[in-house]
Amino acid sequence: MNISFDLIEDKVECFEADSINKLEEKIQSQIEVNKSILLSVHSVSHQMHVTEDGRRFYSAVVHFKRTNKA
């Protein structure tokens, strides 16, 4: 039986929330999870949308890349 383990090189995750604080909490929580598989934040793209009734909606896309730990 052959078992091979391939390290994840890149991972892109999307987040959304109704407040910037909740969005930040979600992202920070996932950063901690991804540290365990040797991924760190490479880039973040975020947007805010205001609905017709004035509510704000926040979203972010976070690109994680493998850290170079030897």
PDB file of N, H, CA, C and O in Angstrom:
ATOM      1  N   MET A   1       0.845  -1.167   0.000  1.00  0.00           N
ATOM      2  CA  MET A   1       0.000   0.000   0.000  1.00  0.00           C
ATOM      3  C   MET A   1       0.897   1.239   0.000  1.00  0.00           C
ATOM      4  O   MET A   1       1.791   1.359   0.838  1.00  0.00           O
ATOM      5  N   ASN A   2       0.667   2.132  -0.912  1.00  0.00           N
ATOM      6  H   ASN A   2      -0.058   2.034  -1.593  1.00  0.00           H
ATOM      7  CA  ASN A   2       1.416   3.390  -0.985  1.00  0.00           C
ATOM      8  C   ASN A   2       0.580   4.522  -0.421  1.00  0.00           C
ATOM      9  O   ASN A   2      -0.566   4.728  -0.821  1.00  0.00           O
ATOM     10  N   ILE A   3       1.161   5.241   0.501  1.00  0.00           N
ATOM     11  H   ILE A   3       2.092   5.074   0.826  1.00  0.00           H
ATOM     12  CA  ILE A   3       0.501   6.411   1.072  1.00  0.00           C
ATOM     13  C   ILE A   3       1.358   7.619   0.749  1.00  0.00           C
ATOM     14  O   ILE A   3       2.551   7.643   1.051  1.00  0.00           O
ATOM     15  N   SER A   4       0.755   8.607   0.142  1.00  0.00           N
ATOM     16  H   SER A   4      -0.214   8.587  -0.104  1.00  0.00           H
ATOM     17  CA  SER A   4       1.510   9.831  -0.154  1.00  0.00           C
ATOM     18  C   SER A   4       0.777  11.020   0.441  1.00  0.00           C
ATOM     19  O   SER A   4      -0.453  11.088   0.447  1.00  0.00           O
ATOM     20  N   PHE A   5       1.558  11.936   0.930  1.00  0.00           N
ATOM     21  H   PHE A   5       2.557  11.881   0.925  1.00  0.00           H
ATOM     22  CA  PHE A   5       1.003  13.144   1.514  1.00  0.00           C
ATOM     23  C   PHE A   5       1.458  14.333   0.687  1.00  0.00           C
ATOM     24  O   PHE A   5       2.655  14.606   0.591  1.00  0.00           O
ATOM     25  N   ASP A   6       0.525  15.028   0.101  1.00  0.00           N
ATOM     26  H   ASP A   6      -0.447  14.806   0.180  1.00  0.00           H
ATOM     27  CA  ASP A   6       0.830  16.228  -0.667  1.00  0.00           C
ATOM     28  C   ASP A   6       0.452  17.442   0.172  1.00  0.00           C
ATOM     29  O   ASP A   6      -0.658  17.526   0.699  1.00  0.00           O
ATOM     30  N   LEU A   7       1.376  18.368   0.287  1.00  0.00           N
ATOM     31  H   LEU A   7       2.277  18.300  -0.141  1.00  0.00           H
ATOM     32  CA  LEU A   7       1.102  19.595   1.024  1.00  0.00           C
ATOM     33  C   LEU A   7       0.265  20.533   0.168  1.00  0.00           C
ATOM     34  O   LEU A   7       0.467  20.638  -1.042  1.00  0.00           O
ATOM     35  N   ILE A   8      -0.664  21.205   0.803  1.00  0.00           N
ATOM     36  H   ILE A   8      -0.828  21.120   1.786  1.00  0.00           H
ATOM     37  CA  ILE A   8      -1.460  22.206   0.101  1.00  0.00           C
ATOM     38  C   ILE A   8      -0.582  23.427  -0.119  1.00  0.00           C
ATOM     39  O   ILE A   8      -0.009  23.966   0.827  1.00  0.00           O
ATOM     40  N   GLU A   9      -0.477  23.861  -1.371  1.00  0.00           N
ATOM     41  H   GLU A   9      -0.943  23.423  -2.140  1.00  0.00           H
ATOM     42  CA  GLU A   9       0.361  25.016  -1.713  1.00  0.00           C
ATOM     43  C   GLU A   9      -0.424  26.326  -1.620  1.00  0.00           C
ATOM     44  O   GLU A   9       0.074  27.318  -1.088  1.00  0.00           O
ATOM     45  N   ASP A  10      -1.636  26.322  -2.133  1.00  0.00           N
ATOM     46  H   ASP A  10      -2.041  25.517  -2.565  1.00  0.00           H
ATOM     47  CA  ASP A  10      -2.493  27.513  -2.182  1.00  0.00           C
ATOM     48  C   ASP A  10      -3.904  27.142  -1.769  1.00  0.00           C
ATOM     49  O   ASP A  10      -4.366  26.022  -1.989  1.00  0.00           O
ATOM     50  N   LYS A  11      -4.577  28.111  -1.164  1.00  0.00           N
ATOM     51  H   LYS A  11      -4.202  29.021  -0.985  1.00  0.00           H
ATOM     52  CA  LYS A  11      -5.969  27.905  -0.760  1.00  0.00           C
ATOM     53  C   LYS A  11      -6.641  29.275  -0.752  1.00  0.00           C
ATOM     54  O   LYS A  11      -6.103  30.232  -0.194  1.00  0.00           O
ATOM     55  N   VAL A  12      -7.810  29.367  -1.367  1.00  0.00           N
ATOM     56  H   VAL A  12      -8.247  28.590  -1.820  1.00  0.00           H
ATOM     57  CA  VAL A  12      -8.563  30.617  -1.404  1.00  0.00           C
ATOM     58  C   VAL A  12      -9.882  30.380  -0.676  1.00  0.00           C
ATOM     59  O   VAL A  12     -10.592  29.413  -0.955  1.00  0.00           O
ATOM     60  N   GLU A  13     -10.202  31.275   0.261  1.00  0.00           N
ATOM     61  H   GLU A  13      -9.626  32.061   0.487  1.00  0.00           H
ATOM     62  CA  GLU A  13     -11.437  31.141   1.026  1.00  0.00           C
ATOM     63  C   GLU A  13     -12.223  32.442   0.986  1.00  0.00           C
ATOM     64  O   GLU A  13     -11.649  33.531   0.970  1.00  0.00           O
ATOM     65  N   CYS A  14     -13.541  32.312   0.971  1.00  0.00           N
ATOM     66  H   CYS A  14     -14.007  31.428   0.984  1.00  0.00           H
ATOM     67  CA  CYS A  14     -14.438  33.466   0.934  1.00  0.00           C
ATOM     68  C   CYS A  14     -15.183  33.571   2.266  1.00  0.00           C
ATOM     69  O   CYS A  14     -15.576  32.568   2.863  1.00  0.00           O
ATOM     70  N   PHE A  15     -15.361  34.801   2.707  1.00  0.00           N
ATOM     71  H   PHE A  15     -15.041  35.615   2.223  1.00  0.00           H
ATOM     72  CA  PHE A  15     -16.037  35.075   3.975  1.00  0.00           C
ATOM     73  C   PHE A  15     -17.070  36.175   3.758  1.00  0.00           C
ATOM     74  O   PHE A  15     -16.910  37.028   2.885  1.00  0.00           O
ATOM     75  N   GLU A  16     -18.138  36.145   4.568  1.00  0.00           N
ATOM     76  H   GLU A  16     -18.268  35.452   5.277  1.00  0.00           H
ATOM     77  CA  GLU A  16     -19.141  37.205   4.508  1.00  0.00           C
ATOM     78  C   GLU A  16     -19.753  37.392   5.888  1.00  0.00           C
ATOM     79  O   GLU A  16     -19.845  36.457   6.683  1.00  0.00           O
ATOM     80  N   ALA A  17     -20.168  38.627   6.150  1.00  0.00           N
ATOM     81  H   ALA A  17     -20.093  39.387   5.504  1.00  0.00           H
ATOM     82  CA  ALA A  17     -20.777  38.945   7.444  1.00  0.00           C
ATOM     83  C   ALA A  17     -21.536  40.257   7.332  1.00  0.00           C
ATOM     84  O   ALA A  17     -21.379  41.001   6.363  1.00  0.00           O
ATOM     85  N   ASP A  18     -22.367  40.533   8.344  1.00  0.00           N
ATOM     86  H   ASP A  18     -22.495  39.929   9.130  1.00  0.00           H
ATOM     87  CA  ASP A  18     -23.144  41.772   8.329  1.00  0.00           C
ATOM     88  C   ASP A  18     -22.474  42.895   9.114  1.00  0.00           C
ATOM     89  O   ASP A  18     -23.020  43.993   9.225  1.00  0.00           O
ATOM     90  N   SER A  19     -21.275  42.614   9.663  1.00  0.00           N
ATOM     91  H   SER A  19     -20.832  41.722   9.572  1.00  0.00           H
ATOM     92  CA  SER A  19     -20.493  43.680  10.296  1.00  0.00           C
ATOM     93  C   SER A  19     -19.011  43.414  10.051  1.00  0.00           C
ATOM     94  O   SER A  19     -18.593  42.270   9.873  1.00  0.00           O
ATOM     95  N   ILE A  20     -18.242  44.468  10.045  1.00  0.00           N
ATOM     96  H   ILE A  20     -18.582  45.398  10.189  1.00  0.00           H
ATOM     97  CA  ILE A  20     -16.809  44.334   9.791  1.00  0.00           C
ATOM     98  C   ILE A  20     -16.135  43.559  10.927  1.00  0.00           C
ATOM     99  O   ILE A  20     -15.180  42.821  10.687  1.00  0.00           O
ATOM    100  N   ASN A  21     -16.620  43.720  12.154  1.00  0.00           N
ATOM    101  H   ASN A  21     -17.396  44.320  12.349  1.00  0.00           H
ATOM    102  CA  ASN A  21     -16.047  42.993  13.286  1.00  0.00           C
ATOM    103  C   ASN A  21     -16.273  41.492  13.167  1.00  0.00           C
ATOM    104  O   ASN A  21     -15.366  40.705  13.436  1.00  0.00           O
ATOM    105  N   LYS A  22     -17.470  41.092  12.767  1.00  0.00           N
ATOM    106  H   LYS A  22     -18.207  41.731  12.549  1.00  0.00           H
ATOM    107  CA  LYS A  22     -17.758  39.668  12.579  1.00  0.00           C
ATOM    108  C   LYS A  22     -16.923  39.093  11.445  1.00  0.00           C
ATOM    109  O   LYS A  22     -16.442  37.963  11.532  1.00  0.00           O
ATOM    110  N   LEU A  23     -16.752  39.865  10.388  1.00  0.00           N
ATOM    111  H   LEU A  23     -17.143  40.782  10.317  1.00  0.00           H
ATOM    112  CA  LEU A  23     -15.926  39.416   9.263  1.00  0.00           C
ATOM    113  C   LEU A  23     -14.490  39.198   9.720  1.00  0.00           C
ATOM    114  O   LEU A  23     -13.875  38.184   9.389  1.00  0.00           O
ATOM    115  N   GLU A  24     -13.964  40.141  10.471  1.00  0.00           N
ATOM    116  H   GLU A  24     -14.464  40.964  10.739  1.00  0.00           H
ATOM    117  CA  GLU A  24     -12.598  40.030  10.976  1.00  0.00           C
ATOM    118  C   GLU A  24     -12.442  38.809  11.891  1.00  0.00           C
ATOM    119  O   GLU A  24     -11.425  38.118  11.827  1.00  0.00           O
ATOM    120  N   GLU A  25     -13.431  38.539  12.734  1.00  0.00           N
ATOM    121  H   GLU A  25     -14.257  39.100  12.787  1.00  0.00           H
ATOM    122  CA  GLU A  25     -13.389  37.371  13.614  1.00  0.00           C
ATOM    123  C   GLU A  25     -13.353  36.075  12.816  1.00  0.00           C
ATOM    124  O   GLU A  25     -12.591  35.164  13.138  1.00  0.00           O
ATOM    125  N   LYS A  26     -14.182  35.991  11.769  1.00  0.00           N
ATOM    126  H   LYS A  26     -14.801  36.731  11.507  1.00  0.00           H
ATOM    127  CA  LYS A  26     -14.214  34.791  10.929  1.00  0.00           C
ATOM    128  C   LYS A  26     -12.859  34.560  10.251  1.00  0.00           C
ATOM    129  O   LYS A  26     -12.353  33.439  10.216  1.00  0.00           O
ATOM    130  N   ILE A  27     -12.291  35.625   9.721  1.00  0.00           N
ATOM    131  H   ILE A  27     -12.703  36.536   9.750  1.00  0.00           H
ATOM    132  CA  ILE A  27     -11.005  35.505   9.034  1.00  0.00           C
ATOM    133  C   ILE A  27      -9.915  35.108  10.027  1.00  0.00           C
ATOM    134  O   ILE A  27      -9.116  34.217   9.741  1.00  0.00           O
ATOM    135  N   GLN A  28      -9.877  35.754  11.181  1.00  0.00           N
ATOM    136  H   GLN A  28     -10.527  36.478  11.413  1.00  0.00           H
ATOM    137  CA  GLN A  28      -8.852  35.449  12.181  1.00  0.00           C
ATOM    138  C   GLN A  28      -8.953  34.007  12.659  1.00  0.00           C
ATOM    139  O   GLN A  28      -7.934  33.349  12.871  1.00  0.00           O
ATOM    140  N   SER A  29     -10.156  33.521  12.827  1.00  0.00           N
ATOM    141  H   SER A  29     -10.984  34.055  12.655  1.00  0.00           H
ATOM    142  CA  SER A  29     -10.352  32.141  13.237  1.00  0.00           C
ATOM    143  C   SER A  29      -9.790  31.176  12.192  1.00  0.00           C
ATOM    144  O   SER A  29      -9.150  30.183  12.537  1.00  0.00           O
ATOM    145  N   GLN A  30     -10.028  31.470  10.928  1.00  0.00           N
ATOM    146  H   GLN A  30     -10.548  32.277  10.647  1.00  0.00           H
ATOM    147  CA  GLN A  30      -9.541  30.597   9.859  1.00  0.00           C
ATOM    148  C   GLN A  30      -8.027  30.698   9.691  1.00  0.00           C
ATOM    149  O   GLN A  30      -7.384  29.723   9.301  1.00  0.00           O
ATOM    150  N   ILE A  31      -7.457  31.852   9.979  1.00  0.00           N
ATOM    151  H   ILE A  31      -7.979  32.644  10.297  1.00  0.00           H
ATOM    152  CA  ILE A  31      -6.000  32.001   9.942  1.00  0.00           C
ATOM    153  C   ILE A  31      -5.370  31.020  10.930  1.00  0.00           C
ATOM    154  O   ILE A  31      -4.382  30.360  10.606  1.00  0.00           O
ATOM    155  N   GLU A  32      -5.934  30.922  12.127  1.00  0.00           N
ATOM    156  H   GLU A  32      -6.736  31.457  12.390  1.00  0.00           H
ATOM    157  CA  GLU A  32      -5.407  29.997  13.139  1.00  0.00           C
ATOM    158  C   GLU A  32      -5.520  28.548  12.678  1.00  0.00           C
ATOM    159  O   GLU A  32      -4.603  27.757  12.896  1.00  0.00           O
ATOM    160  N   VAL A  33      -6.632  28.193  12.044  1.00  0.00           N
ATOM    161  H   VAL A  33      -7.378  28.835  11.866  1.00  0.00           H
ATOM    162  CA  VAL A  33      -6.814  26.830  11.534  1.00  0.00           C
ATOM    163  C   VAL A  33      -5.772  26.540  10.458  1.00  0.00           C
ATOM    164  O   VAL A  33      -5.159  25.472  10.457  1.00  0.00           O
ATOM    165  N   ASN A  34      -5.573  27.477   9.551  1.00  0.00           N
ATOM    166  H   ASN A  34      -6.071  28.345   9.551  1.00  0.00           H
ATOM    167  CA  ASN A  34      -4.658  27.250   8.441  1.00  0.00           C
ATOM    168  C   ASN A  34      -3.193  27.245   8.855  1.00  0.00           C
ATOM    169  O   ASN A  34      -2.356  26.690   8.143  1.00  0.00           O
ATOM    170  N   LYS A  35      -2.870  27.848   9.987  1.00  0.00           N
ATOM    171  H   LYS A  35      -3.550  28.298  10.566  1.00  0.00           H
ATOM    172  CA  LYS A  35      -1.496  27.775  10.497  1.00  0.00           C
ATOM    173  C   LYS A  35      -1.097  26.327  10.762  1.00  0.00           C
ATOM    174  O   LYS A  35       0.061  25.952  10.579  1.00  0.00           O
ATOM    175  N   SER A  36      -2.051  25.528  11.190  1.00  0.00           N
ATOM    176  H   SER A  36      -2.991  25.833  11.339  1.00  0.00           H
ATOM    177  CA  SER A  36      -1.756  24.132  11.510  1.00  0.00           C
ATOM    178  C   SER A  36      -1.392  23.314  10.273  1.00  0.00           C
ATOM    179  O   SER A  36      -0.747  22.273  10.394  1.00  0.00           O
ATOM    180  N   ILE A  37      -1.790  23.762   9.106  1.00  0.00           N
ATOM    181  H   ILE A  37      -2.315  24.607   9.008  1.00  0.00           H
ATOM    182  CA  ILE A  37      -1.399  23.086   7.863  1.00  0.00           C
ATOM    183  C   ILE A  37      -0.393  23.925   7.083  1.00  0.00           C
ATOM    184  O   ILE A  37      -0.278  23.813   5.863  1.00  0.00           O
ATOM    185  N   LEU A  38       0.329  24.765   7.813  1.00  0.00           N
ATOM    186  H   LEU A  38       0.236  24.856   8.805  1.00  0.00           H
ATOM    187  CA  LEU A  38       1.455  25.558   7.292  1.00  0.00           C
ATOM    188  C   LEU A  38       1.065  26.543   6.197  1.00  0.00           C
ATOM    189  O   LEU A  38       1.834  26.770   5.263  1.00  0.00           O
ATOM    190  N   LEU A  39      -0.120  27.125   6.306  1.00  0.00           N
ATOM    191  H   LEU A  39      -0.745  26.941   7.065  1.00  0.00           H
ATOM    192  CA  LEU A  39      -0.551  28.151   5.366  1.00  0.00           C
ATOM    193  C   LEU A  39      -0.601  29.499   6.074  1.00  0.00           C
ATOM    194  O   LEU A  39      -1.011  29.594   7.231  1.00  0.00           O
ATOM    195  N   SER A  40      -0.181  30.530   5.365  1.00  0.00           N
ATOM    196  H   SER A  40       0.152  30.453   4.426  1.00  0.00           H
ATOM    197  CA  SER A  40      -0.274  31.885   5.906  1.00  0.00           C
ATOM    198  C   SER A  40      -0.953  32.778   4.881  1.00  0.00           C
ATOM    199  O   SER A  40      -1.088  32.407   3.715  1.00  0.00           O
ATOM    200  N   VAL A  41      -1.378  33.948   5.316  1.00  0.00           N
ATOM    201  H   VAL A  41      -1.269  34.250   6.264  1.00  0.00           H
ATOM    202  CA  VAL A  41      -2.095  34.870   4.439  1.00  0.00           C
ATOM    203  C   VAL A  41      -1.137  35.456   3.410  1.00  0.00           C
ATOM    204  O   VAL A  41      -0.089  36.004   3.752  1.00  0.00           O
ATOM    205  N   HIS A  42      -1.516  35.331   2.154  1.00  0.00           N
ATOM    206  H   HIS A  42      -2.368  34.886   1.876  1.00  0.00           H
ATOM    207  CA  HIS A  42      -0.743  35.915   1.057  1.00  0.00           C
ATOM    208  C   HIS A  42      -1.362  37.248   0.630  1.00  0.00           C
ATOM    209  O   HIS A  42      -0.652  38.229   0.410  1.00  0.00           O
ATOM    210  N   SER A  43      -2.696  37.274   0.514  1.00  0.00           N
ATOM    211  H   SER A  43      -3.274  36.477   0.693  1.00  0.00           H
ATOM    212  CA  SER A  43      -3.375  38.516   0.148  1.00  0.00           C
ATOM    213  C   SER A  43      -4.831  38.472   0.610  1.00  0.00           C
ATOM    214  O   SER A  43      -5.405  37.407   0.833  1.00  0.00           O
ATOM    215  N   VAL A  44      -5.403  39.662   0.742  1.00  0.00           N
ATOM    216  H   VAL A  44      -4.936  40.528   0.561  1.00  0.00           H
ATOM    217  CA  VAL A  44      -6.802  39.802   1.151  1.00  0.00           C
ATOM    218  C   VAL A  44      -7.459  40.827   0.247  1.00  0.00           C
ATOM    219  O   VAL A  44      -6.903  41.896  -0.007  1.00  0.00           O
ATOM    220  N   SER A  45      -8.643  40.494  -0.237  1.00  0.00           N
ATOM    221  H   SER A  45      -9.095  39.625  -0.031  1.00  0.00           H
ATOM    222  CA  SER A  45      -9.452  41.430  -1.019  1.00  0.00           C
ATOM    223  C   SER A  45     -10.807  41.518  -0.328  1.00  0.00           C
ATOM    224  O   SER A  45     -11.402  40.494   0.007  1.00  0.00           O
ATOM    225  N   HIS A  46     -11.297  42.740  -0.115  1.00  0.00           N
ATOM    226  H   HIS A  46     -10.814  43.572  -0.388  1.00  0.00           H
ATOM    227  CA  HIS A  46     -12.563  42.862   0.598  1.00  0.00           C
ATOM    228  C   HIS A  46     -13.450  43.919  -0.050  1.00  0.00           C
ATOM    229  O   HIS A  46     -12.979  44.815  -0.750  1.00  0.00           O
ATOM    230  N   GLN A  47     -14.736  43.786   0.204  1.00  0.00           N
ATOM    231  H   GLN A  47     -15.119  43.058   0.773  1.00  0.00           H
ATOM    232  CA  GLN A  47     -15.725  44.722  -0.330  1.00  0.00           C
ATOM    233  C   GLN A  47     -16.813  44.959   0.694  1.00  0.00           C
ATOM    234  O   GLN A  47     -17.043  44.155   1.597  1.00  0.00           O
ATOM    235  N   MET A  48     -17.488  46.113   0.517  1.00  0.00           N
ATOM    236  H   MET A  48     -17.302  46.766  -0.217  1.00  0.00           H
ATOM    237  CA  MET A  48     -18.640  46.439   1.348  1.00  0.00           C
ATOM    238  C   MET A  48     -19.754  46.863   0.393  1.00  0.00           C
ATOM    239  O   MET A  48     -19.533  47.641  -0.535  1.00  0.00           O
ATOM    240  N   HIS A  49     -20.934  46.345   0.635  1.00  0.00           N
ATOM    241  H   HIS A  49     -21.114  45.713   1.389  1.00  0.00           H
ATOM    242  CA  HIS A  49     -22.092  46.666  -0.197  1.00  0.00           C
ATOM    243  C   HIS A  49     -23.195  47.219   0.699  1.00  0.00           C
ATOM    244  O   HIS A  49     -23.449  46.695   1.783  1.00  0.00           O
ATOM    245  N   VAL A  50     -23.839  48.270   0.242  1.00  0.00           N
ATOM    246  H   VAL A  50     -23.633  48.696  -0.639  1.00  0.00           H
ATOM    247  CA  VAL A  50     -24.975  48.843   0.972  1.00  0.00           C
ATOM    248  C   VAL A  50     -26.240  48.508   0.198  1.00  0.00           C
ATOM    249  O   VAL A  50     -26.362  48.836  -0.982  1.00  0.00           O
ATOM    250  N   THR A  51     -27.184  47.850   0.874  1.00  0.00           N
ATOM    251  H   THR A  51     -27.085  47.583   1.833  1.00  0.00           H
ATOM    252  CA  THR A  51     -28.439  47.483   0.219  1.00  0.00           C
ATOM    253  C   THR A  51     -29.343  48.710   0.084  1.00  0.00           C
ATOM    254  O   THR A  51     -29.046  49.769   0.636  1.00  0.00           O
ATOM    255  N   GLU A  52     -30.420  48.563  -0.636  1.00  0.00           N
ATOM    256  H   GLU A  52     -30.660  47.703  -1.085  1.00  0.00           H
ATOM    257  CA  GLU A  52     -31.353  49.668  -0.853  1.00  0.00           C
ATOM    258  C   GLU A  52     -31.953  50.185   0.450  1.00  0.00           C
ATOM    259  O   GLU A  52     -32.289  51.364   0.563  1.00  0.00           O
ATOM    260  N   ASP A  53     -32.083  49.303   1.425  1.00  0.00           N
ATOM    261  H   ASP A  53     -31.810  48.345   1.334  1.00  0.00           H
ATOM    262  CA  ASP A  53     -32.640  49.740   2.712  1.00  0.00           C
ATOM    263  C   ASP A  53     -31.564  50.227   3.686  1.00  0.00           C
ATOM    264  O   ASP A  53     -31.861  50.470   4.856  1.00  0.00           O
ATOM    265  N   GLY A  54     -30.328  50.373   3.224  1.00  0.00           N
ATOM    266  H   GLY A  54     -30.087  50.176   2.274  1.00  0.00           H
ATOM    267  CA  GLY A  54     -29.267  50.961   4.029  1.00  0.00           C
ATOM    268  C   GLY A  54     -28.424  49.998   4.842  1.00  0.00           C
ATOM    269  O   GLY A  54     -27.509  50.419   5.550  1.00  0.00           O
ATOM    270  N   ARG A  55     -28.720  48.709   4.748  1.00  0.00           N
ATOM    271  H   ARG A  55     -29.463  48.366   4.173  1.00  0.00           H
ATOM    272  CA  ARG A  55     -27.916  47.730   5.497  1.00  0.00           C
ATOM    273  C   ARG A  55     -26.585  47.501   4.796  1.00  0.00           C
ATOM    274  O   ARG A  55     -26.502  47.525   3.568  1.00  0.00           O
ATOM    275  N   ARG A  56     -25.562  47.281   5.581  1.00  0.00           N
ATOM    276  H   ARG A  56     -25.629  47.262   6.579  1.00  0.00           H
ATOM    277  CA  ARG A  56     -24.230  47.026   5.031  1.00  0.00           C
ATOM    278  C   ARG A  56     -23.943  45.523   5.035  1.00  0.00           C
ATOM    279  O   ARG A  56     -24.353  44.793   5.937  1.00  0.00           O
ATOM    280  N   PHE A  57     -23.241  45.095   4.017  1.00  0.00           N
ATOM    281  H   PHE A  57     -22.908  45.688   3.284  1.00  0.00           H
ATOM    282  CA  PHE A  57     -22.867  43.696   3.857  1.00  0.00           C
ATOM    283  C   PHE A  57     -21.384  43.649   3.506  1.00  0.00           C
ATOM    284  O   PHE A  57     -20.952  44.298   2.553  1.00  0.00           O
ATOM    285  N   TYR A  58     -20.608  42.893   4.264  1.00  0.00           N
ATOM    286  H   TYR A  58     -20.959  42.366   5.038  1.00  0.00           H
ATOM    287  CA  TYR A  58     -19.158  42.832   4.077  1.00  0.00           C
ATOM    288  C   TYR A  58     -18.746  41.454   3.565  1.00  0.00           C
ATOM    289  O   TYR A  58     -19.286  40.434   3.994  1.00  0.00           O
ATOM    290  N   SER A  59     -17.790  41.435   2.648  1.00  0.00           N
ATOM    291  H   SER A  59     -17.351  42.263   2.299  1.00  0.00           H
ATOM    292  CA  SER A  59     -17.256  40.168   2.157  1.00  0.00           C
ATOM    293  C   SER A  59     -15.756  40.309   1.947  1.00  0.00           C
ATOM    294  O   SER A  59     -15.233  41.407   1.758  1.00  0.00           O
ATOM    295  N   ALA A  60     -15.075  39.157   1.988  1.00  0.00           N
ATOM    296  H   ALA A  60     -15.500  38.265   2.142  1.00  0.00           H
ATOM    297  CA  ALA A  60     -13.629  39.150   1.789  1.00  0.00           C
ATOM    298  C   ALA A  60     -13.222  37.826   1.158  1.00  0.00           C
ATOM    299  O   ALA A  60     -13.830  36.782   1.395  1.00  0.00           O
ATOM    300  N   VAL A  61     -12.174  37.906   0.349  1.00  0.00           N
ATOM    301  H   VAL A  61     -11.680  38.754   0.157  1.00  0.00           H
ATOM    302  CA  VAL A  61     -11.537  36.724  -0.224  1.00  0.00           C
ATOM    303  C   VAL A  61     -10.105  36.731   0.280  1.00  0.00           C
ATOM    304  O   VAL A  61      -9.379  37.708   0.098  1.00  0.00           O
ATOM    305  N   VAL A  62      -9.702  35.631   0.918  1.00  0.00           N
ATOM    306  H   VAL A  62     -10.292  34.838   1.065  1.00  0.00           H
ATOM    307  CA  VAL A  62      -8.361  35.533   1.483  1.00  0.00           C
ATOM    308  C   VAL A  62      -7.606  34.421   0.761  1.00  0.00           C
ATOM    309  O   VAL A  62      -8.077  33.288   0.661  1.00  0.00           O
ATOM    310  N   HIS A  63      -6.422  34.774   0.262  1.00  0.00           N
ATOM    311  H   HIS A  63      -6.040  35.694   0.344  1.00  0.00           H
ATOM    312  CA  HIS A  63      -5.555  33.808  -0.416  1.00  0.00           C
ATOM    313  C   HIS A  63      -4.476  33.382   0.570  1.00  0.00           C
ATOM    314  O   HIS A  63      -3.675  34.193   1.034  1.00  0.00           O
ATOM    315  N   PHE A  64      -4.476  32.091   0.876  1.00  0.00           N
ATOM    316  H   PHE A  64      -5.127  31.432   0.499  1.00  0.00           H
ATOM    317  CA  PHE A  64      -3.476  31.521   1.762  1.00  0.00           C
ATOM    318  C   PHE A  64      -2.432  30.792   0.920  1.00  0.00           C
ATOM    319  O   PHE A  64      -2.768  30.150  -0.075  1.00  0.00           O
ATOM    320  N   LYS A  65      -1.171  30.894   1.321  1.00  0.00           N
ATOM    321  H   LYS A  65      -0.898  31.415   2.129  1.00  0.00           H
ATOM    322  CA  LYS A  65      -0.088  30.165   0.647  1.00  0.00           C
ATOM    323  C   LYS A  65       0.739  29.437   1.681  1.00  0.00           C
ATOM    324  O   LYS A  65       0.784  29.811   2.853  1.00  0.00           O
ATOM    325  N   ARG A  66       1.388  28.390   1.219  1.00  0.00           N
ATOM    326  H   ARG A  66       1.351  28.086   0.267  1.00  0.00           H
ATOM    327  CA  ARG A  66       2.235  27.603   2.109  1.00  0.00           C
ATOM    328  C   ARG A  66       3.416  28.436   2.609  1.00  0.00           C
ATOM    329  O   ARG A  66       4.050  29.159   1.841  1.00  0.00           O
ATOM    330  N   THR A  67       3.699  28.322   3.897  1.00  0.00           N
ATOM    331  H   THR A  67       3.184  27.734   4.521  1.00  0.00           H
ATOM    332  CA  THR A  67       4.852  28.998   4.459  1.00  0.00           C
ATOM    333  C   THR A  67       6.087  28.168   4.178  1.00  0.00           C
ATOM    334  O   THR A  67       6.008  26.943   4.090  1.00  0.00           O
ATOM    335  N   ASN A  68       7.212  28.816   4.039  1.00  0.00           N
ATOM    336  H   ASN A  68       7.276  29.811   4.110  1.00  0.00           H
ATOM    337  CA  ASN A  68       8.450  28.109   3.734  1.00  0.00           C
ATOM    338  C   ASN A  68       9.215  27.796   5.004  1.00  0.00           C
ATOM    339  O   ASN A  68      10.228  28.430   5.301  1.00  0.00           O
ATOM    340  N   LYS A  69       8.734  26.824   5.748  1.00  0.00           N
ATOM    341  H   LYS A  69       7.912  26.309   5.507  1.00  0.00           H
ATOM    342  CA  LYS A  69       9.420  26.380   6.956  1.00  0.00           C
ATOM    343  C   LYS A  69      10.153  25.090   6.643  1.00  0.00           C
ATOM    344  O   LYS A  69       9.570  24.135   6.131  1.00  0.00           O
ATOM    345  N   ALA A  70      11.412  25.077   6.949  1.00  0.00           N
ATOM    346  H   ALA A  70      11.886  25.853   7.365  1.00  0.00           H
ATOM    347  CA  ALA A  70      12.208  23.880   6.658  1.00  0.00           C
ATOM    348  C   ALA A  70      12.375  23.018   7.888  1.00  0.00           C
ATOM    349  O   ALA A  70      13.019  21.970   7.824  1.00  0.00           O
TER     350      ALA A  70
END
